[in-house]
């Protein structure tokens, strides 16, 4: 069974500013198709999202949830009976959902004005001004404390300035902190509210003001860093233009918003422009840069009948396409949707950290209480000194750095993979790929091209080469068999009219070409017409041992020519297998083709083992056997016939064919450009992600451990506590962001 991928986090403890960074979930593709939209003013953090999810999980009748943390909205798709129960459960969890009034178009875009008229833009610039004012007042409070006479008037003035600074910097923190305390939750907001209030009450008001101001500024800086990880995949949205040049019913070309372009409409794309919607080329030829979808920057030639994808770049030639997908259902939109859904799941390390933080925070809170109560007796401290130490402990104890390190790292890894054309459907699979000891590979379409190709042909006996080529091309062109099509396409011969054409089921074809009756088919057809010979059988055996299918051309007396067709290995397959071996992964081919073909292809590709003649059920059994023999096992296939094996494997890789629905649904990881090298890249990325996750955990806990000891036995101050907490947070966030793709654009610029 695959691991559970629903979010199961314990109480998060991230700060308000960091948590209020705009979410990457800002496209209609992320929202359920139906349902009602609600604004929850206090939901701007993954902690609040987790609380709401936990409150709603037990309720039946809820079909889907669409969270938009940046807009503080939640779209609930539920039955009429379940919706009131869901709203009541949200209220019991301490939140107040308000209905949002919006048009259908706005909902489709993930927009919509809250019913209370509240807006959420301009918050960042406004936040900077407020925090600069708070810092200036905090510095003024410090100056009053240090330079002003110790009179009642100056003391009251200093306390008033400090109070205003704390209010400007921390009013949101206080609100959330008090709400959390009333619900019995000890998160960062609760800890900061208690610590700053306590410091103010024991006379450390300048320090309380400066701590709150510095904390808020550090949170804002951290928020921008976190924002980069959350919104890294959202940048793909900018790759699809907002308008398209559409052919109207009266024959005119009109610039139309892509959201209003209907299916089957004809759209024109000029050289240098981005493709606005998924479609099929109906007119023109051009080279398309498909890097946004497949991660490959080499342009792909497109002609009538070829598919194109939204967000890709038409580098040469004017194209006209027939639209095959609406704006919110393009391949690009579905990629973004899948990655954002993956960002909402909890990886194993994230779940561990969340559970650890849920225990760690109350334990340290209890230690702080013990320090306040016991150190006056054990260390001969005054009650005020003991309380100050306890308050410092509370600030240091904040698990923000620990909790925030894992999602930033995982989201960065998911986004890095998506930019390479690797669609990972959850942090669980990103982490587990590093554990794979063996990978099973389907042959057709995975290791090979999946299309028969003429790889060799020769005349037999004394036959004439030109006439044999001409006759074979003419007969093959009349057949719809894949092998015949491959022969006809490769010979590229002007064909003659075939008289008395007849298909012979299971054997081949017969017809009259240029007045001569000819046969073209397999060896069995030759045997039935007494045209076989020991020499011919020996020649056929050579080709069959190489995994080739041989078709023979003959007249009524002798065999004239033989044509060897095979499914050729992809150029990338050999390197992909070699890369997996370097990583210590055993490779096994599982195919429905005969064993001889399987062994020939496996040998050519460098695969360790090959098993042929397997039905889908047999592939499933083979995966189970590999899991017993090797341990964690992956499966790579096309997502259709291999679905049972993909589901059984610890990690299933589907060759996505640029985003087929079946592949996206069947596997845990989708390779968008069918390049097998991406499998090894995924394993490497998984190893790197895991290493950074544990670097971050070690950094966060190590820094906090040092300052906790200093707080109890040394002279740590609240300033030091804030720098320890926020410094650790910024370190782990920066470390996690190293997984993101380079800032430079890997695709050429294009007109939008």
N, C-alpha and C positions, 0 to 999 in steps of 0.2 A: 504493500500500500504506500502511496505517496504521502509525505508529511503534510500535515494541515497547513494551509497557507492563509487562513483568515487571521487578521490582526488579533493578537492575544497579549497585548502589552499590559504590564502592570502600570501603576500610576507613574506617569512621566513627571519629570521635575525640571523642565526647561523654563527659562525665563520669558517674561512677557514680550520683550522686544524681539528676541530671537524667534520666538514662536509666532509672532505676528508677521513674519516675512511673508510676502505673497506666495501663495502656493503655486506649484507647477500645474495644478489642475485648473486650467482656465479655458478649456475648449469644450464645445458641445459634445465632442466625442466621448467625454468622460461622464456625461450625465445620462441617467436612465432616460429611456424614450418617453415614459409616462411619469406621472407623479406630480407632487406639489412642492413648491419652493418655500423655504422658511429661512428667516434671518435669525441668527443666534449671536447676539452682540458680544458675549463673553467667550465665544469659540474662535480663537485665533491661533491655537496651538495643537500639536498632535496629541498632547495630553488630554485636552478637552474632547478631541475627536475620539480618542480611545475610550474615554468615559461614556460618551454617547453610544458608541458601538456596543460596549458591554451592556449598557442599559437596554438596548434594543434586541440583542441577540436572542434572548429567550422567547420573544414574541413571535407567534405564527402570523402568516399573512403579509410579511414584509418581503417584497420581491427584490428590491435593490436600494442602495443609498448612494447619493452623489455629493461628496463633500467638496466645498470650495473655501479653503481656509482664508485665502486672501480677501474674498468678499464676505466672509463669515456667513456663508449660506449652506443649507443642507436641503437637497432634493430627495424626498421620500416617495418611493413607488410602492404603495401598499394597498391592500383591499380597503373598502369603505369601513369595514368593521375594525381593521387593525390600525388605521390612521389615528383615531382618537386615543387608542391605547398607547401608541408610539409617542404621541405628544405628551401624554400624562407621564410616561416613563422618563422622557427627557426632562420634564419639570421636576420630577422627584430626584433626578440626578443633580439638580441645582442650576439648570439652564432655563431660559425663557424664550421659546421659539415664537417668532412673529411671522405671519404670512407675508409673502412678497408678491406685489402686483407687477406683472410683466407680460409683454406680448409673447406669443408663441415663438416669433423670430428671435427675441431676446433670450428666451429660455434655451433655444437651440444653440445659441452662441455662448451659453453660460453666463449671460448678463441678466440685468433686470434691476429695477429700482426697488429698494426696500419700501415697505408700506409706510414706514415712519419718515420717509424722505431723507434718511441719513445716507450720506455718501462716504466713500472710502478712498477717494483719490487724494493725492497731495499729502498723504500722511507722513512720508519720509522727510520732505523738506520742512514741514511743520514741526516734526519731531526734532530735527536738528536745532531749529530756533529755540524751541522750548528747553532743550537740554543745555544749550549754550547759556541761556538765561539762568538755569538752575545751577550750572557750574560757577557762573559769575557770583551768584548769591552765596554759594557754598564757600567760595574763596573769601567773600566779604565776611561771612560768619567766622571763618578762621582768623581773619585779620582783626575783627572786633575782639575775639577771645584773647588774641596774643598781645595786641597793642592798646586796647581801650582800658581805661581805669576799671578796677573791679568794684563798680557801683551797681546798685540795683537797676538803675535806668539802662545802663549799657548792657547789663546781663539780659534784661527783658528784650532790648533791641536786638541783641545777638540771637536770642532764642527765636524771635519773630522772623528774622532773616533766614535762619536755619530751617524753620518750619515751612516758609514759603519755598525754599529750595527743595526740601523733601517733597512738598506737595507737587511742584512742577515736574520733578524727576520721577516720583514714585506713586502718584495717585492711582494709576492702573495696577501697579504692584500691590498696593494696599487693598484695593477692592477685591482683587483676585485672592490675595492672601487671606483676608477675612472670610471670604466665601469658602475657601478651602478648609480653613480651621473649623468653621461651623459644620462642614460635612465630614470632619474628622480626617482630612487629608493633609499630609505634611509634604508640600512641594516647595519649590524654590521661592515662590511668592509668599507662602506662609512663613518660611524661615527668615526671609529678608524683612517682612513686616514686623515680626517679633524682635529680630535683632536690632533694627534701626529704632523702633519704638523704645526698646529697653535701654539702648545707649542714650537716647534723648532724655529719658526719665532719670538716669543716674548722673546727669550733668555733662555727658559727653556730646552735647548737641552740635558743636562744630564738626566733630568727627562723623556723627550720624548723617549730617547734611552732605559732607564730602563723599562718604561711602555710597549714599544713595545716588548722588550725581554721577560718580565714577562707574557705579554698577550699571546705571541706565545707559551711559555712553558706551561702555564696553559691550552691553547687550545690543546696542544699535550697530556697532561695528560687526559683531558676531552675526547679526541678522543679515547684513549684506553678504557675508561670506556664505551663510546657509542658503541665502536666496540664490546664489550662483548654482549651488548643487540642485536645489529644487526646480529651478527654471532652466536647467541646461537642456532638457529635452524639449521644453516649450519653444526654444529657438527654431525648431523645425517648422513651427507654424508659419514663420515668416517666409519660408521657402515657397509657399503656394500663394500666387497673386490673388488679390481681392476681386479683380474683375476679369472678364473674358470677352473676346471678340466673337459674338455669336451670330449665326445666320438666322434671320427672322423669316416668317412665313411669306413675306412679300419679296424675299430675295435680297434684302439689304443686310449689311454687316453692322451690328450694334454693340457697343460696349455695355456689358451687363454684369451686375454683381454675381459672383460665382454661386452664392446661395440661391439665386433665382434662376440658374440655368437648369432646365429640366433634363431628365434622362432622354437619350436618343438625339439630343440637340447636336448640331454641327458647330464646332468651334475652330477658329483659325489661330495658329501659333506661328509667329514670325521668328526668323533667326535671332538668337540672343535672348528670347523671352523664356520665361518659365512656363511649364505646362500647368494650366489652372485646375484641371480635373482629370480623373482617370478616364481613359478612352481607348479607342481602336483607330489607327490611322486609316482614313478613307481616301486621302489624296496627298501626293507629294512624297519626297524622300528627304531624310535628314539624319544627323547623328545626335543622339540624346545622351547627355551626361546624367546617369542614374545614381550618382553618389549619395544623394539624400535618402534613397531607398535601400540600396544594396551595399553602400560603403565603397564601391568601386568607382574610381574617377575616370577610367577609360571609357570613352563614349561608345554607345551601341548604335549601329545603323538601324534605322527604322524605315519600313516601306508599308504600302497599303496592306492591311490585315494584321499588322504588329501592334501589340499593346503599348501604351504609354501611361506614365503615372504622374499624379499631381506632385508639384514641387521639383520635378526634374527639369533639366535645361535643354532647350532646343538650340544646339550650337550651330547647325548649318541647315539650310533649306527650309522653305515654308511648308508647314503641314496643316492639314485639316483632319480633325478627329471627330468621331462619334462618341458622345459622352456615355459612359457605362456605369458611373457611380455618382451619387449626389455628393455635395461638398462635405457633408459630415460623415460620409461613409467611404471616402477614398482610402487607398492603401496607406497613404501618409497619415490620415486621421486615425486609422485603425492601429498603426504602429504607435502613435502618440498615446492613444487610449490604452493599449496593452502595457506600455511602459509605465504610465501613470497608475494603472491598477497594480502593477508590480511594486511600485513605490509605496503603495498602501499596505503591503503585506509585511509581516515580520519575519526576518531571517532568524535562524537558530541563535546566533550570537546576540541579536537584538532582544529576543525573548529572554535570554539568560540575563542580559544587562538590566532589562526592565524588572525582572523578578528580584535580582540582586539589589537594585535601587529601592524597591518597595520595602525591603528588609533593612537595608543600610541606613536610610534616612531616619526612621523611628529609633533605631539603635543609637545613632549618633545624637539624636535629640535627647534620648534618655541619658547618654553620657554627659551632655551639656548640663542637664538638670543635676546630675550627680556632682559635677564640678562646682556648680553654684552652691550646692548644699553642703558638700563634704570638705572642699579645700580650705574653708576657714578653720576647720578643726585639724586637718591633716598637714597643711602647709602654712598654717598661721597667717592666712590672708585675711584682709578685711572683707566684709560682706560685699562692699562695692567692687573691690578687686576681683573677687570670685565671680560675681555676676558679670563683670566685663569679660573675663575669660570665657565664661559660658556663652556669651553673645558672640564672641570671636569664633568659638567652636561652631556655632550654628551657621555662620557665614561660610566657614571653611567646609563644613559638612555637605553643603549643597552638591547634589550629584549631577548637576547640569552638564559638566564636562563629560562625565561618564555616559549619561543617557544620550546626549546629542551626538556623540562621536560615532555611534554605530549607524544611525539612519543616514547621516551625511556621507559616510563611506560607502554604504550600500547603494544609495541613490547615485553617487558618482560612478560607481562601477556599472550600474544598469545603464546610465546615460552613455558612458564610454563604449559599452557594447553596442548600444543602438546606433551610435555614429559609425560603427564598423559593419552595420548590417546584421548584427546579432541581436535578436529579440528575446530577452530573458524574461520569463513570465512570473518572476518572484525572486526575492532575495534568498529564499531557501535554495533554489537551484543555482544561483550565483555562488553560494557558499559550498554546496555539495559537489559541484563539478570537480573541485580539487581532489576529492576523495576517490575518483574513479580509478579502478585498477584495470578495467577492460572495457572495450567499446565494440559492440556488434555493428556491422555495416551492411545495409542492403546493397545489392550490386547495381541494379538498373536505376539510373537517375541520381545515384549517390556517388558511387565510384566511377561509373561510366556515364556517358552522355545521355543514355536513355533512348537513343535513336540509332537504328541500324545504319551501317555505312559500308559501302563496297570497299574492302581493304585490299583485295587482290583478284585478278582474273587473268586467264590465259587460254589460248586455243589448245585443243586436244588433237593429237595426231597430225594429219596433214591439212587440217581445215584452214580456210582463208581468214585472216584476222579481221579485215575490213568488213566482209560480208557477215561474219559471225557477230561482230559488234553491232552492226546495223540491225540484224534480225533480232538479237537479244533485246536491244533498246525498244524495238517496235512491239514485241510481245510483252515486255515488262510494263510498258506504258499503258497497256490495256487492263492490267490487273490492279486491284486496290489492296493487295497484300503488302504489308510493311516491307518485306524483303524485296518484292518486285519494285516498289517505289524507290527503295534505296539504290537498286541497280539502275533504274531509269534515270534517276537524278544524277548519278555519278558518271554514267556514260555520256551524257550530254550530246546525244546524237539526234539528227533529224530523222524522225520515224516514218515508216511506210504504213500504208493502210493494211490492216490485218483482216483477211477474209476467213470466214468459218471459225471465228474465235470461240473457244470453249474452255471453261474452267473445269478442272478435274479435282474434286474435293479431296483434300489431304495429300495431293500429289503435285499439282502444278497447273499448267495451261497448255493448250494446243491451238494452232492456227496456221493459216497459209500466208506466207510472206514472200512476195516476189515470185509467186507461182510454186513455191516449195512448202510442203507440209512439214511443220516443225513442232517439236515438243520442248517445253522448258519447265523443269521442276526438280524434285528431290531424287535421291538415289533409288528410292523404291519405284518411282515411275520408270526409271531406266531399266531396272531389273525386270519389271513386268513386261517390258518391250524387248527383252533379251539384248540390251545394249550395254550391260555391265561387263567388267573384266577384272582380273586380279590386279592389274596395274592401276586401274581406276580406283578400286577399293583402297589400295595402299595410299594413293594420293589423297583420297577423302579422309582417311584416318589421320594423316598429318594435319590437315586443316581442323578436324574435329578436336584433336588434342590441344589445339590453340584456342578453342572456344568459338570457332567460326561455323556459320551455317552455309553449306555449299549448295548452289543451284546449278543444274546442268542444262546445256542446250544441245539438242540432238535432232538429226533428221531420221528417216525411217531405217537408216543403215548403221550410222555411227554417231558417237558423241562428238560434238563440234567444239564445245568450250565449257569451261567451268568458271563460276563466279562465287567468290568467298565473301560473305557479309558478316560483320561483327558489330557489336555494340562497343565502341572504342572507349578507352579510359580517358577521363578528363585530364587536361594538362596539369591541373593542381593536385590530383589525387596522390601521386607518388610522394610529393613533398609533404602533403598532409599526413600520410601514414608515417613517414620518417620523423616528422615533428612529434607525433604521438608516441613513437618509440623512445625518443629522447626524453619525454616526460615520464617514461616508465609504464606506459599504457599498452596492454596487449590488445591486438586487433584481430577480430574474427569476422569473416564474411558469412552472411546468412542470405541465401537466395533460393528462389524457386527454380532457377535454371539447373540443368543437369550438372552432375559432379565434375565432369571433365571440364566444362566451361568455367565453373566456379574456381577450380584449382588453377586453370590457366590465367584467369584474370587476377586471382589472388597473388600468384607468383609474379606476374608483371607489375602489380602495384606494390609488392613488398609486404603483403598482409600475412600475419603469422599462421592463421588457420582458415579453412574454407569449408563450408557445409552447404551442399546443394540439394535439390529436389525437396525443398521445404515449403509446405503450405503455411498460411498465416498461423495456424494453431501450433505447427511444429516450430515456428520461429519463437512463439511464446514459450514453449518448453525449453528451447535452446537458451533463452535469456535466463530462465530459472536455473538451468544447469550451470551457466557461466557465473551467476551470483553465488552459487555454492562453491564453485571451483576457484574463482578469482576474488570474490568480494564485490564491492559496489561496481555496478555495471551500467554503462550507457548504451543507448540504441540510437542509430542514425538511419532514417528512412524517409520515405516520401509522404508520410502522414496519412496514407489511405490504406493500402494492403498491410502496412506495417503497424497499424494502430494498436492491435493487442500487445505487440512486443514493445511499442513505445510506452504504453501505459504500465507495463510490468517493470520496465527498466527503472533504475534509481533516478536517472536523468535521461529524458527522451529528446533527441535532436531531430527536428524535421527539416528537410530541404524545402524551403518555403516557396520556391518558384515566384519570388516577388510578391509574397503575401497571399497565397491561396487560403481561403477560409478553412479548408480541411486541415491543412498543415498547422495553422495557428491554433486550432482547437485540440488537435491530437497530441501535441508535444509540449514539453516544458520550455524548450528553447527552439527558436525558429531561425534558420540560416536563410536570410532573405535573398541571397544571390546564388544559392546552391553550391557555394565554394566550400569544399570539405576542409580547407585549411582553417576555416573559422572555428572548427571544433577544438583544435589544439589551442587556438587563441583564447577560447572560452576557458579552457582548463588553466592556462597561464594567468588569465585575468582573475580567475577564482582564487588561485594561490596568492596572487598579489593582494587581492582584497582581504583575504583572511589574515595575511601578515599585517596589513595596516590596521585592521580591526583590533588585533591584539597589541600592536604598538600603542594604539590610542588608549586601550583599557589600562595598559601598564603605565603610560604617562599620567593619566588622570588619577589613578589610585596612588601612584608613587608620589606625585606632587602633594596630594592631599595628606598622605601619611606623614610626610616630613613636617608640614605645617600644623597638623594635629598634635604632633609631639611638641612642637615649639609652643603651641597655644597652651598646652597643659603645664609643661615644665619650663618653658622659656618666656620670652617677652614678645610674642606675636601680637600685633595690633589689628584693629579692624581694617586698616588700610592694607596691611599685609594679607589679610584674609581675602579681601576683594581681589587683590592682584593674583593671589594663588588660585582662586576659583575661576576668575575670568581669563587669567593667563592660560590656565590649563584648557579652558574651553576653546580659546582661540588657537592654541597649539593643535588640539586634536581635530578641529574643523579644518585648519590649513593642511594638516597631514592627510585627512580624508579627501580633500579636494585635489590632491595630486593624481587621483585616478581619472579625473576629467580629461577629455580630449584637449589638445593644445588650442589656445585661443585663436590661432590663425585659421582662416577659412580654408577648407580643403577643396572647395568647389569654385569654379570660376564665377566671376560676377555675371549677373544677368539683369536684363530689364524686367521690371515688375509692373 
